[in-house]
Amino acid sequence: VAFFPFYPLLIRALHTVIPDPYVAALLVSNVAFLLALIVLYRLARLYLDEGAARRTLVLVAVFPFAFYFSAVYSESVFLLAVVAAFYFGERRRWLWAALAAAAASATRAVGIFTVVGLVVLYLQHIDFQWRRVRPDILWLALGGAGLVAWMVYLGSAFGNPLAFAYAQDVAGWGYFGPGDMLSALRSALSVSALLDGTYRALAVIHALIGLGALALGVVAWRRIGPAYAVWSVLVVVASFSMFVGMGRYVSVVFPVFMVGALLLKDTRWYQATLYVSILLLA
């Protein structure tokens, strides 16, 4: 119950024609990632020139934790749902944007923040003039349908609509809070930890990625727009409760990569970033 149903349901649907469920899962993940990159390029071109839009895709693809997009994880489906939601929102096709948001909220718990991002995007389009709000904004309420449907099912099947949240507390799940992140950062300054082999390198990487993504999410407010900044910050902050997976969680925060593509105009810095990312990914 800790894992939301949309991605497994897609695997189950494809499994009806492909005997091996693992192969079906890999196809779902990789096809979804390809489609997500296509939609992300079109979305990025609304704000960036062609060079920056292409850099955005490359930065996503070589991100040190991009392997999750090709594995049996929900990241690629979630990325596709979110970028589609914002793309349809930019086109002011709010029903389609809401349906994509519903898919996002049925894929990950943080998918519900897509509705918040779309509401801000709607207000952007009308220059935050409340008198210009039209009934079509009500379509966005459908964006929470995925989460609501999952909660209704959990309540019916297990008597607890929030079972997905309580599942985080089971023994052995490996919960790490913000305090553990601070401990990891302190270890980054510890020479003794480096010398005696207890240096928490991976935890430090996760923490730095999370803090960096948070900073770039804030920068997105001026570089891309409030909707993308609000969505990015909400997703990153919510992910800090499990910061040891921060690399995975940041991999889908596409505005961070758009801002990165804007900042990395200098070829030398861009290439250096690619080399480091590819090495860490390997």
C-alpha positions in Angstrom: 0.0 0.0 0.0 3.0 2.3 0.2 3.2 2.4 -3.6 0.6 4.2 -5.6 -1.4 2.2 -8.2 -1.1 3.9 -11.6 2.3 2.6 -12.6 1.5 -1.0 -11.4 -1.8 -0.9 -13.3 0.0 0.1 -16.5 2.3 -2.9 -16.0 -0.7 -5.1 -15.4 -2.4 -3.9 -18.5 0.7 -4.5 -20.7 1.2 -7.9 -19.0 -2.0 -9.1 -20.6 -0.1 -9.2 -24.0 3.5 -9.7 -22.7 4.0 -12.9 -20.6 6.9 -11.6 -18.5 5.8 -8.8 -16.1 9.4 -7.6 -15.7 9.7 -7.0 -19.5 6.3 -5.3 -19.4 7.5 -3.0 -16.6 10.7 -2.1 -18.4 8.7 -1.2 -21.5 6.3 1.0 -19.6 9.2 2.8 -17.9 11.3 3.4 -21.0 8.5 4.3 -23.3 7.1 6.7 -20.7 10.6 8.3 -20.3 10.9 8.8 -24.1 7.5 10.4 -24.2 8.3 12.5 -21.2 11.4 13.9 -22.9 9.4 14.7 -26.0 6.8 16.6 -24.0 9.4 18.2 -21.8 11.2 19.6 -24.9 8.0 21.1 -26.2 7.3 22.6 -22.8 10.8 23.9 -22.4 10.6 25.6 -25.8 7.8 27.8 -24.5 10.4 29.5 -22.2 13.8 28.6 -23.5 15.6 28.8 -26.8 16.4 25.6 -28.7 19.9 25.2 -27.3 18.7 25.5 -23.7 15.8 23.2 -24.3 18.2 20.6 -25.7 20.5 21.1 -22.7 17.5 20.5 -20.4 16.9 17.0 -21.9 20.6 16.1 -21.7 20.8 17.2 -18.1 17.8 15.1 -17.2 19.2 12.0 -19.1 22.6 12.1 -17.5 21.5 13.1 -14.0 23.4 10.8 -11.6 20.1 9.1 -10.6 18.5 9.0 -14.1 18.8 5.2 -14.0 15.5 5.2 -12.2 13.8 6.2 -15.4 14.8 3.0 -17.1 14.3 0.7 -14.1 11.1 -0.8 -12.6 10.2 2.4 -10.8 7.4 5.0 -11.2 9.7 8.0 -12.0 9.3 8.0 -15.7 5.5 7.7 -15.6 5.4 10.4 -13.0 7.6 12.7 -15.0 5.4 12.1 -18.1 2.2 12.9 -16.2 3.6 16.1 -14.6 5.2 17.6 -17.8 2.0 16.8 -19.7 -0.1 18.5 -17.0 2.0 21.7 -17.3 2.1 21.5 -21.1 -1.7 21.3 -21.4 -1.9 24.0 -18.8 0.3 26.3 -20.9 -2.1 25.6 -23.8 -5.0 26.4 -21.5 -6.5 23.0 -22.0 -7.5 22.7 -18.4 -9.5 19.4 -18.6 -6.5 17.6 -20.2 -4.1 19.2 -17.7 -6.3 18.1 -14.8 -6.5 14.5 -16.2 -2.7 14.4 -16.4 -2.5 15.8 -12.8 -4.9 13.0 -11.7 -2.5 10.5 -13.3 0.4 12.1 -11.3 -1.6 12.0 -8.0 -2.3 8.3 -8.7 1.5 7.7 -9.2 3.2 9.4 -6.3 1.9 11.1 -3.1 3.6 14.4 -4.1 1.6 14.2 -7.3 -1.1 16.2 -5.6 1.1 19.2 -5.7 0.6 19.3 -9.4 -2.9 20.7 -8.8 -1.3 23.5 -6.8 1.1 24.2 -9.6 -1.7 24.3 -12.2 -3.8 26.7 -10.1 -0.8 29.1 -9.9 -0.3 28.6 -13.7 -4.0 29.4 -14.3 -3.6 32.6 -12.3 -0.4 33.5 -14.2 -2.3 33.3 -17.4 -4.8 35.9 -16.1 -2.1 38.0 -14.5 -3.4 37.1 -11.1 -6.5 39.2 -11.7 -9.2 37.4 -9.7 -12.0 39.0 -11.7 -10.8 37.1 -14.8 -11.2 33.7 -13.1 -13.6 31.6 -15.2 -15.6 28.3 -14.4 -12.9 26.4 -16.3 -10.7 26.6 -13.3 -13.0 24.0 -11.7 -11.6 21.3 -14.0 -8.4 21.4 -11.9 -10.2 19.8 -9.0 -10.1 16.6 -11.0 -6.3 16.6 -10.5 -6.8 15.1 -7.1 -8.9 12.3 -8.4 -6.0 9.9 -8.4 -5.2 10.4 -4.8 -8.8 10.4 -3.7 -9.5 7.1 -5.6 -6.5 5.5 -4.0 -7.6 6.6 -0.5 -11.1 5.3 -1.1 -9.7 1.9 -2.1 -7.4 1.8 0.9 -10.3 2.7 3.2 -12.5 0.0 1.7 -9.8 -2.7 1.5 -7.9 -2.0 4.8 -10.1 0.3 6.8 -7.5 3.1 6.6 -7.5 5.6 3.7 -4.1 6.9 4.8 -2.5 3.4 4.9 0.1 4.6 2.3 1.4 7.2 4.9 1.3 4.8 7.9 3.3 2.3 5.9 6.3 4.6 6.1 6.5 3.7 9.9 6.9 0.0 9.6 10.1 -1.6 10.9 12.9 -1.8 8.5 11.5 0.8 6.1 14.5 3.0 6.6 13.0 6.4 7.5 15.4 9.2 7.7 14.3 12.7 8.8 15.9 16.2 8.4 18.0 15.6 11.5 19.7 12.7 9.8 20.5 15.0 6.8 22.2 17.5 9.2 24.2 14.6 10.6 25.3 13.6 7.1 26.3 17.2 6.3 28.3 17.3 9.5 30.1 14.2 8.5 31.1 15.9 5.3 33.4 18.1 7.4 34.7 15.3 9.4 38.3 14.3 8.5 38.2 11.4 11.0 35.2 9.9 9.3 37.0 10.1 6.0 40.1 8.4 7.4 38.3 5.6 9.4 36.0 4.6 6.5 32.7 5.9 8.1 32.3 8.8 5.7 28.7 9.0 4.5 29.5 10.0 0.9 26.1 8.9 -0.6 24.1 10.6 2.1 26.1 13.8 1.6 25.4 13.6 -2.2 21.7 13.2 -1.5 21.7 16.1 0.9 23.6 18.4 -1.5 21.3 17.5 -4.4 18.3 18.3 -2.3 19.6 21.6 -1.1 20.8 22.5 -4.7 17.4 21.6 -6.1 15.7 23.7 -3.5 17.8 26.7 -4.5 17.2 26.2 -8.2 13.5 25.8 -7.5 13.5 29.3 -5.9 15.4 30.7 -8.9 12.8 29.2 -11.2 10.3 31.9 -9.9 12.1 34.6 -11.9 13.6 32.5 -14.7 10.5 30.4 -15.6 7.5 31.4 -13.5 5.8 31.2 -10.1 3.9 28.0 -11.0 7.1 26.0 -11.7 8.8 27.4 -8.6 5.9 26.6 -6.3 5.6 23.1 -7.6 9.4 22.4 -7.4 9.8 23.8 -3.9 6.7 21.8 -2.6 8.0 18.5 -4.1 11.6 19.0 -2.9 10.6 20.1 0.6 8.2 17.2 1.0 10.9 14.8 -0.2 13.3 15.9 2.6 11.5 13.5 5.0 13.1 10.7 3.1 16.2 12.6 2.0 18.3 9.4 1.5 16.3 9.0 -1.7 16.6 12.7 -2.6 18.5 11.9 -5.8 15.7 9.8 -7.0 13.0 12.3 -6.0 14.8 15.3 -7.6 15.2 13.5 -10.9 11.6 14.3 -11.8 11.7 18.0 -10.7 12.1 19.2 -14.3 12.1 23.0 -13.6 15.4 22.5 -11.8 16.9 21.2 -15.0 15.4 24.0 -17.1 17.0 26.5 -14.8 20.3 24.6 -14.9 20.2 24.7 -18.7 19.7 28.5 -18.6 22.6 28.9 -16.1 25.0 26.7 -18.0 25.3 28.8 -21.2 29.1 28.6 -21.0 30.2 25.6 -22.9 33.0 24.7 -20.5 30.8 24.7 -17.4 28.1 22.7 -19.3 30.6 20.1 -20.4 32.1 19.9 -16.9 28.7 19.3 -15.5 28.0 16.6 -18.0 31.3 14.8 -17.3 30.7 14.8 -13.5 27.1 13.7 -13.9 28.0 10.9 -16.3 30.7 9.6 -13.9 28.4 9.7 -10.9 25.7 8.0 -13.0 28.1 5.3 -14.0 
